[in-house]
Amino acid sequence: MSVKEELSELRRRIDEIDGRIVPLFQERMDVALEAGALKIRENMPIQDPSREQVVVDRAVSMAREDLSSEVSLLMRSIIALSREYERNKAIGGEFPMLPPAREPARHNVACAFQGVPGAWSEQALIKLFPDASRQPVEFFEDVFLAVKEKRVDYGVVAIENSQTGAIGETYDLLRKYGCFIVGRTWIDIQQCLLAPPGTALSDIREVFSHPEGFRQCSRFLHGRAWDLSACRNTAVAAETAAKLENGRTAAIGSRRAAALNGLEVLAPDIMDSAGNRTSFVVIAREPEYSEKSDLISITFSTMHRAGALCEALMPFMAQGINLLRIESRPATPDKYRFFVEISACILDASAVSTLRQVAAACEYFEVIGCYNNT
């Protein structure tokens, strides 16, 4: 028998086995549905973690030792699919992944950003909404409040830096205020050392910046006997250095912040990484998406047990959906909430089916936006 014939025979056997697996899977789902209907009739919870563990352990006990992990994952996946199937049938249809999309604001657009003119967030806002009125606010949370209280149409907040990673506060506020992500962009960060005209490098004793600014310029600052004073953002730092006018202060910020505050660029581009970029998201009260939207952000939490996160992420692999980013934030002392960005559109049926499978494996699940990267 040739190699080609041997491979063909093996494939025939696999097809034959699959022909037995699919009817058995359908039969199992039907029985699970009957069990779900009984639970609903008797006012019992559909999910029973202790029973699920018994099912998994029993299946693993029947498996070969070298396949025990694979069998455990298989049974967890089947249970998750059964749970979602029961839930859909119980509520008489599939729950929507996102509320209907609203039309984007196009006239007299108002946007909030954290900081003062010259802040990197303002520069992101200008890139995204060049004709919008700009409302500076003091804190990140103020941006979310302005959006929720309908004082502005959109808010622009930083969510990730290519050098220092995720900005956890933004993730926490997204969950707290229930805002939706409707857009995203990247801004090249070119931090400079700014000082009042006539200031020499040897004169400096105190430098103002946002903590992220200090971290992004740690190599430049290393070994210099300067006091580092944290500000709400780099634009406020520039404003502070300009007001003091004592010839001993400087700030780390942008060239725009220097120009707005009458400062000189004492040392340009002092970041540790030349490719330093920060990602900003646009938040709104309601979702905005279309067939052209190609990014989805979700948040979820899983049961506190081994393999729970793997079970939740498995459907993405099975469907071939790319995970672009995953972040974790503490929800309770022993549990975490996860934020995931995937490359997909919420209007795509296969993506929605995958998200439903993920939701079935989670204790809590929510889609927080479908949008484009600008």
N, C-alpha and C positions, 0 to 999 in steps of 0.2 A: 504494500500500500504506500503510495506517495505521500509526501508531507501535506500536499494540498488535499488529498483524499482523507487523510487522517484528521486534519483540521475541520474538514467538512463534516465528518462523522461526529466529532466532539460538539460542534455547533448544533447538529441535529439533536443530540442528546440534551443539550442545554434548552433548546426550543421545546422539547418534550417535557422537561421538568417545569419550565415556565408555564406550559399548558396545564399542569396540575396545580401550580402555585396560585395562579390568578383565580380560578374557581374557588379554591379554599379561602383565599383572602376575601372574596366577595361573600362567601358563606359566613365567615367570621364577622364581617361588618354587619351583616343582616342580624346575626344573633346579638351582637353588641347593641344594635339599634333597639331590639326588643328589650334588652336589659335596661337601656336608657329610658324607654317608655315606661317601664315598670317603676323605675326610680322616680320619675316625674309624677306618676299616678300616686305613689306613696309618699310624695314630698320628701324625697331623699336626694342628697347632692349627687350630681352626675360623676364628679371626680372623687375617687376613693384611693388616696395614695398608698394605704396599707395593702389594699387588694392588688393594686398595680405592681407593687414590689413582689408580692407572692407570685403573680403571673410571670414576672421577669425571672425570679429565682428558679421557678419550676422549669422554665424553658432552658435556662443555663445548665441546670442539673442534667438535662437530656443531651446536651451538646458535647462534642469533643472538646478536650481541654484547650487545644490550639485555636478554637473558634468561640470560646466562651464570651470574649469581649464583643465580637461581632454579633453573636446571638442576642446579647443584652441590648445592644444598640438597635438591632432589628425589632425586638419586641417593644422597646421604648417608642420607636417610630410608629409602629402599628397602633400602639395604645394612643399616641397623640392623634393619629389620623382618625381613629374610632371616636375619640372625644370630640373632635371638630365635626365629624359627620353627625354624631348624636346632637350636638348643639345646634347645627343648622336645621335639622329636622324638627327639633323641639320648638324653635322660635318661628318656624314656618318660613324660613328663607335665610339668606345670608346677610349678615350685618354689614353695613357699608364700611369700607376702610377709611374713607375721609368724607366729610360733609361735601355737598356740592360746591364747586369752585365759583367764586365771585369774579366779576369783571375787575381787572386792575384799575386803580385810580389813574386818571389821565389828565385831569384839569385841577388847578389849584392844589397840587399835591403838597402835603406837609409831612416832614420827616424829623424824627428825633434822633439825636446821637449823644453819646456820653462824652463830656468834656467841654472844651471851649474851642473857638475857631483856631485852626491849625492842628487839631488832633488828627491822628491817623483815621479815626472813625469818620471824621468830617470829610476827609479825602475819599474814603470809600463811598460815602453818601453822594459826593459830587460826581463820582464816576458812575454810580447807579442811577441817580436822579439829578442830572445837571440843572434842571429848571425848577426843582422843588424848593419851597421855603424850608430853611433849616432851623430846628429848635434845639439848642444845646441844653443838656440837663446834667446834673451833678454826678449821679451814680448810674450803674448799669440797670438797677431795678427801676429807676425813674423812667428809663426808656420803655420798659414793659408797661409801667403804669400809664404812661402817656398814650400808648397804643390801646390798652384795655379800656381806658376812660374816654376814648374817641377824640382825644385832643390832637392827634396826628393820624395820618393814614398808615404810616410805616415807621418802623424803628430799625436802625442799623447798629449792630453790636458785633464785637470781635468774638470769634469762637475757637480759633486755633492759630498757633504760630508754628511755622516750619521748623523753628529751632527749639523752642521751649515747650511745644505740645499744646494740648487742649486747655481751654480756659473754662475751668469747672463751673464758675459762677453762672455763665451763660446757660449751660446745660440745666443747672438747678432752677434757674428762673423760667426756662421754657416749660418745665414741668409744673412749676408753682402757678404760673399765670395762664397756662393753657393757650399760649400763642402758637401760631403756625409759622413755619419757615416758608417763605415764598420766593426767595432768591438768595444768591450767594456770589461772592466775588473775592479775588485775591488782590492785595496791595503789596507792592515791593516796599519793604521797610529799609530806609536808608538813614539810620540814626547818625546824628552829628553832635559834636560838642559845641554848644552855643554859649556866647558870653556877650556882655555889653561892649560896645566899641572901645578899643584901647586896652582891653584886658589881655594880659599875657598868660601863657600856660603856667608859668611859675608863680603867678599871683593867686591862683585858685586855691581855695580852702574848703569850699562846700559845693556839691553838685546836686541838683534836683532832677528827678525823673520818676516815672512810674517804675515799680519793682521789675516789670517785664523789661523795661529799657535797660536797667542795671544788669539783668541777667544776659540780655542780648549783647552787651558790651563788656562782659566780664574780663576778657583778655586785655582790653585797653585800660580798664580801671585797675587791674592787678598791679600791686606794688606802689600805687600812688597814695599818698597820705591825705586823702580827701574824705571829708564827711559826706556820706551819701544819704540824702533826705528824700523820702518817698512822697510822691504826689499822686493825685487821682489819675492823671494821665500826663503824657509828655508835653502837651500844649499848656497845661496849667503850670508845669515845671518851667517852661520858657517864660511864661507870664510872671512867675514869681521871681526868677532871676533878673528879669528886666526891671521890676519894681524896686528891688533892693539897691541897685546902683552903688554898691560899695567896692567894686573892683576886685572882689574876692569870691564871687559866686558865678556859677555856670549851670547849664542845663543840658540834658541829653534829649534831643527831639529832632523834628524835621526842619528842612530848609524853609518850608512854608511857615512854620511856627516862628522861625527866626525873623523872616520878613515881616510878619504881622506884629512882632513885638520889638522891632528895632534892634535886633541882636546880630552879631557877626558869627559866621561859621568858623570856629577856632580850629577844629579838626574834623574833616569830612569823613563820612562813611566808616565809622569806628566799630561796626558790628563784628562779632566773632565769625559770622558766616556771610559771605558775599551774596548768597542766595536767600537771605532772610526775607520771608514773606509772612503776612498775616491774612487769615481768611475772615471775612465778615459775612454775616447772614442778615437778610432782611426779614423782619417779623411783622405779622399782621394779625388782625382779629379773626379773620376767616381765611381759608386756604385759597390759593390761586394756582391753577395748573391747566395744562392742555396736553394734546398729543405730543407736543414738542418737548415737554418736561422730561428730563432724563435722570433725575436724582430723587431718591426717596429717603427721608429720615424717619426712623422709628425709635421708640423707647419701650423697654420691657423689663420685667423681672421674672426670675425663675424660682423654682423650689430650691431650698438649701440642701442639695444632695449632689453626690458625685455624678458627673455626666449630664447634669441638667442643661448647662449652657451649650454643650456639644449637641444635645438633642434639639435645642431651639435653632441652632445654626445649620443643622444638617439639610433642611429643605433647600437652602440657598445653593449648596453644593450640588444637590440632586438636580436642580433646575438649571444649573450653570449660570447663576446670577452672581455678579462680582460684588464682594464687600469692599468698599473703599476705605471704611474707617469704623472702628469700634472703640468706644470709651465706656468706662465704668465709673459710677458715682455711688457712694454709700447711701443706702436708703434707711437701714436700721443697723444696729451693731453687728448683726450676723447676716445681712443681706445687702445685695448691690442692685442698682438699677443700671441697665445697659442702654447706651445710645449707639445706633448703627446707621451708617449711610451706605446705601446700595445704588448700583447703577441700573435703574429701571424706571418705568413710568406706571403710575397708579391706574392708568386707563388700559394697561395691557392685561389681558385675562390671565396669562400664565403667571405674571408677577403677583396679581391679586390672589390667585390660588396658592402660590408659595407663601405669601404673607398669612393666609388663613392657617396654613399648616404650622407656621411659626407660632402664631397666636395660640393654637391648640396645645402647644408644648410649654406655654408660659402661664404664670400666675396672673400677670398683668401685661397688657400689650396695647400700644397706641401708635398710630401713624401721626407724625407731627409736621409733615410737609412733603410736597412733591413740587419740584422747582428746577430751574436751570442754573448752571454756573456761568456767570457773565465774565 
